[in-house]
């Protein structure tokens, strides 16, 4: 049995190809079912996000699994197989395990350390479990992947630094104010950047979010989404003294907020700081606003410098994370290879138990005067002898299972301890097949 990972992502395919392969929630059961019906695949799971569509699973023939999955993806997307092959990767064995661990830990993400992939990864497994397409091996793999992800985040700090413009803005606000729970926020503009900032602010627990926009209906819509309040654009300057944090993101071609607006505001606020983030292009807040004491102005270039610096720190953290992943891949690969010999070990132990039962039955029949406690003690002693005799060979074959030519050692081990004739009869005092032949 081998772990495999196949599919495409932002590294291997452009967005126009990824769009065609993206699998919405309502299509997932059908695709999973088709993949799970492939004869060479025993377990499977699909991770579908805006940046990747990847299939993970267990197979006894990775190439056959890859070929059959290509046919399914071709039929689903409408792309020809030869075209798909340009974008679809295939990882097997340790490479597949490593890739899955890197995805779950966001080391393979477009933005290293981004938290969304962790939830997406977890949800993909939850769905596969609901559809009964994962079993023992994949369950163990995904549990380990989530543990690795958590260990990386806590030990390397890979996700602590802000790497999006809107999130960097909130981190800067925290550095200025500390606790944001008693702060009022004004969003000037109701576009996508303002919405992202509002989400981060809401999660940071600010006291209230106010939204002002030239189109009042858009302000109302965004404010309602976060339990905030909308302010008409012509009332904006009346409200400015109430705002502790101002995030500006509009399509205006010239500054909306100027130095003269904040001179009076500073007097009214009695020296309480105002934090302004201008993420508009072109800028909507005049540069000289920053000359006023207790006013802190940052524009998109300032934030980009923070983001770039934090990205570099995440890359350094990622190098430490890769070392940890290599260690965990080796551990999981060892467990997987040892798993292959478990049926052989179980078979040998079953044979040993049959021998034990036969010998004890023969012994107890010849010694009917033994009481129940004496029989129990003899049984325990025999079990202990068997366990000690089998312990070293068992550890030996488990270790050999992780090395090259493991099949040779496993077959030799099985032949050594499980001869073709019936061991139970050999040790029950009855003549063997060989013995019966020799009597003729």
N, C-alpha and C positions, 0 to 999 in steps of 0.2 A: 504493500500500500504506500502511496506517495501523496504528499500535499502538493497541490498545484494552485497557481494564481494566473489568471489570464484576463484580457480585456484591454481597455485603452484609457488614457488619462491626458491631462493637459500637456504632459511631456511628449506623448507619442502621437497626438492627433489634434488638429485645429478645432475651433469651436463649432464650425459648420458640420464636422463629422460627429463630434460628441453630441450635438443636438439630435442627430438622427438615431443615435444609439441610446439616448436617455430613456429610462424606463419609469414611467409614472406609477404611482401607488396601485392604481386599479389594474395595471398590466402585469405587475410583478408576480402574482400567483401563477399565471399562465406560463410565463417564461421560466420560472423556477421549476414548475412541473415538467416542462419539456426537457430541461437540463437534467433533472433528476431521473428521467426515463432513459437516459443514455446508458447503455449496458456497462460501460467501463467506469461510470461514476457512481460512487456509493454515498457520498454526502456532498451538499453544495449550498452556497450562499451567494447572494448578489448585493454588491454595494453600488448604488447609483446616486451620484450627486452631480452638480453642475460641472465639476472638474474631472469626474471619472465614472466609468461603468466597468466594474471589475467583478469577476466570478472567482470565488475561492472554493476549493473542494478536496475530496479524497478520491483517488483513482488507482487502478492497477495498470493503466496505460495512458500516460499524459498526452502522447501524440494523438491517440484515438479520441481522447476527450476533447483536445484542442480542435481537431477536425470537425467533430460533431457540433461543438459549440459555435464554430464559425458558420456552419449551415444555419443554425437557429438565429444567430445575430444577423446574418445576411437576409433571411426571410423576413425578420422583424423590421430591419432598417430600410430594405429595398436596395442596399448596396451589394454589388457583386462580390463574391468571395475573394477574387484576386485583388480587388480594390481594398477590401477590409484587411487583408494580410499586411498591407503597408503600415497599418496603425495598431494592430493587435499584437500584444506581447504574450509570451508564455514563460513563466518561471516554475521550476519544479524543485522538490526536495528542500535543501537549506535556503536556496535563493527565494523560493516561494514563502517560506516561513519568515525570512528576513524582511521581505517586501511587506507582508501583512503586519508585522510588528512596526515597521516604519510608518505605514499608513495610520495605524491606530494611535501612534504617538505624534502624529502630525509632522514627522520629519520629511515626509514625501509630499506635503502640502505646498501649494503655490506660495502661501505665507507660512513659513516655519513657525510652529507653536500655536497656530490658530486653534481655538477650542471647539469650533463647530464639528470638525471631523470626528471627535470623540463620541458625540451624541449620534451622529449619522452612522458610525461604525457599530455602535451598540444597537441601534434600531434595526440595522440590516440583519444582525444575528437574531434579534427578537422575532422578526418576521419569518426568518428561515425556520426557527424553532416552532412557530405557530403552524407553519405549513409542513412540518415534520420532514424537512430535507437535511437536517443536521442530526448527528448522533454523537457517539462517545468521543471520537477523535476531534471533530470540529468543535465540540463543546469545550474540550480541554484546550484546544488551540485558541479559541476566542477568550476564554477566561484568562489564559496566560497573556494574550495580547493586551487585554484591559489592565492587567496587573503591571505589565511593562510600561504601558502608557502612564499610569499613575506614578510609578516609581520615577520615570523620567521627569515628569512635571514637578514632583516634589524635590528631587535630588539635584536637578540641573537648573531649575528656574526658567525653563525655556519659554514659558508663556507669560512671564511676569511683565515683560516690557511691551509697551503699546506699539503696534505696527500698522495701525490704520489711522488716517487723519482725524476722524471723529473721536476715536478712542484716545488718541494722544492728547486731544483737547481736554478731555475729561481728566486724564491723569495730571495734566498741568494745573487744572483747577484744584485738584486735591492737594497739590504741592503748595498752592497759595493759601487755600482756606482750611486744609485739613478735612474736618468733617463737613459734608455738604448737606446734611439733613435739615439745616435751618436756612438754606439759601434758596432765593427765588431766581428762576432762570427765564430769560427772554430769548426766544428764537425769532430772529428777524429773517423771514423767508420760510417757505413751507415745502421746499424741494427735497430731493433724495438725501442730500448731505444733512439737512436740518433734521430729517426723520431719523437718520442713523444716530445723530448726536442726541436726539430726544430719547432714543432707546437706551443708550448708555447712561444718560442722566437719570432716567427712571430707575435703572438697575442700581445706580449709585445712591438712590434714596433722597433726592432733592425734595425740598418742601413743596414747591409748586412750579409748574411749567406754564409760561405764557407764550402765545404765538401771535405774531403780527405779520400780515402779508397784504400786498396790494389787492389781491383777490380775497376778500374776507371769507368767502365760503371755504377756500382751501385752508385758511387759518383755523376755522371752526372744525373742519374735518380732522386735522392733525391734532389739535388740542383735545378733542373728544377721545381720540385713540389712547391718549395718555392721562386722561382725567384732568386735563389742564383747562386754561381759559384763553379765549381768542380776544385780541385787541384790534380795533380798527386802526388802519395805518395812519389816519390823520390824528389819532390820539396818542401816537407812539411817544412823542417827546414829553407828554404829561406823565407817562408811566415810567420813563427811564430811571428816575431816582429810586424806584422800588426794586430794580434789578441788580442782583449781586453778580450774576454771570450773564453775559450777552454773547450769543452766537449768531453771527451774521452770514447769511448765505442767500443772496438774491442775485438777480440778473441785471441789476442797475449798472450803468456805464460809468458812473462817477460816485464819489463818496456820499453816503447818506448821513453818516454820523461824523461831525466835525468837532474841532477843539472847543468852539464856543458853546456847544451843547453841554459839554462836561464840566465847564468852569462852574456853572450854577449848580450842577448835580453834586460836585464835590462838597460844596458848601452845605447843601441840604443833607447829605449823608454824613456830614461831620467826620470826615476822614476815613470812613469805612471803605475798604478797597472794592474796586470794580474790575472784574476780569472780562476782557473782550477778546473773542476769537473771530477773526475775519477770514473765513474760508471761501470768500467770493473771488472770482476772477472775471473782470478786473476787481481790485479791492474796493470795498464799500465803506471803509473807515479811514479817515485821513491820518497820515503818519504822525502828525504833531499832537494827536490825542495822547500819545504815549508820553509827552512832556509833562502832563499833569500828574502831580503827586497822587499816589494811591490808585492810579489807573494803569492797568497792565494790559497792553495790547500785543497780540500775536497774530501774524498772518499765516497763510498756507505754507510759505517757504520756511518760516520758523518751525512749524509743525513737521514739515517734511524732514528737516534736519534732525528733529527728535526721532522720527520714525526710522530714518536711515541709520542713526546711531544705534537704536534699539535692535534693528535688523542684524547689524554686525554682531551685537552681543548675543543674539539668538543663534547666529551661525556658530559662534564659539561654543555655546552651550550644546549645540547639535553634535559637535565633534565628540564631546563627552558622552552624549546619549548614544552615539553609534557604537562606542566601545561596550556600553551596557547591553545594547541590543545583540551584539555579536556573542556575548556571554550567554544571554538567554536563548538565542537560536541554538547554540551548541547543546544546552541543557534539554531543550525540547526535542531536538533531533535525536539525542541519545535515548530519551524516553520513547520516542516513536519507533526507533529501531529495536529497542528491547521489547516493545509491545508485540513485535512479530514472533518472538520466541515464547510468549506466554502460553499459547495453545499447546506447544510441545511440552513445556514444563508442567502444565496442568494434566496433560495426558500421562506423563511419567509419574506424577504424584498419585493419580488415580490408580495406575497399575500397582504402585507401592502399597496403596491402601487395600487393594484387592488381595495382595500377597499377605499383608498383615492380618486381614480378616480371616483368610483361609488358614493361616498358621495358628492363630488364636483359637479358631473353632476346633482345629485338630488337638491343640493343647488342652483346651477346656473339656473336650470329650474324654480325653485320657485321664483327666484329674477332676472328676465330678465333685470331689469333697471341697474344692475351693469355694469360699463364700464370695458374695457380691463385691465387697471391698477389695479382696485379694485379686479378683479378676480385673477390677478397675485399675489397680496399681500396676499390674502386669501390662495392661493395655497402654497406660500412660508411658511406661518405660519403653515399650516397643515403638510407640509413636516418636518418643524423644530420639531413639537410635536412628530411626528412618530420617527424621528431620536433620540430624547432624550429618548423616551420611550424604544426604542430597544437597546440603547447604553449599558446600564448596563447588561441586559441579554446576549447581544452578547459578551461582555468582560468576563462575567462569564463562558459562555460555551467554549470560547476559552481557558480559564485557565483550566477548567475541562478536556478539550481534552488532556492535557498534563499529567494528573494524572491517577492513576489506576482506573479500572472500568469506563473508559471514554465512552464506548459504552452505558452503562445504562443512563448516563446523556445526551448524545446526543439524544437518542431515546425519553427520557422524554421531552427534550427541543423541539424536533420536534412535538411531540404530543400536547404539551401545546400551541404552536403557530400555528400549522397547523392541526386543527381538520379535520376529514374525510369529513364532509359536506362542501359545497361550501361557503367559507367566503364572497365572493363577493355578493352572493345572500342574505346572512344573513344581510348584511349592505346596501343593495340596496332598502330595503322596501318591498321586495317580500317575500312571505311566504317560510319558510324552508321546507325541506323534512319532518322533524318531525311535523311541523305545519300542513302540508297538510294531513298527516296521521290522526292527531287528529280531523280534520274537518269531516272525514268520519263517 
